[in-house]
Amino acid sequence: MAERHFRKNSTTFNCRSCGRLTRDIAGTNQQLCPQCDAWTMIENSILDEDLAGPDLAEAEARIAKLKAEAVAKGGRFN
């Protein structure tokens, strides 16, 4: 699970996916907020593992929840 604290002296940036202002808390330098980082990893798993049926439905539901969390925190998806 991702850390829940900002790194000391870390700078803020706009998430490349949803645009909300955030900081790097995972040390990945991907410039994604925690929610977008998580859903892009799930999406990658969907593509890599060729999910289907209940597993695919569960993954898509988790992505929708993470995107809703990002929007609730000020993010926007076009």
Summary of the structure (lengths in Angstrom):
residues: 78
radius of gyration: 13.3
end to end distance: 27.3
largest distance: 44.4
contacts: 194
relative contact order: 0.20
helix: 46%
strand: 8%
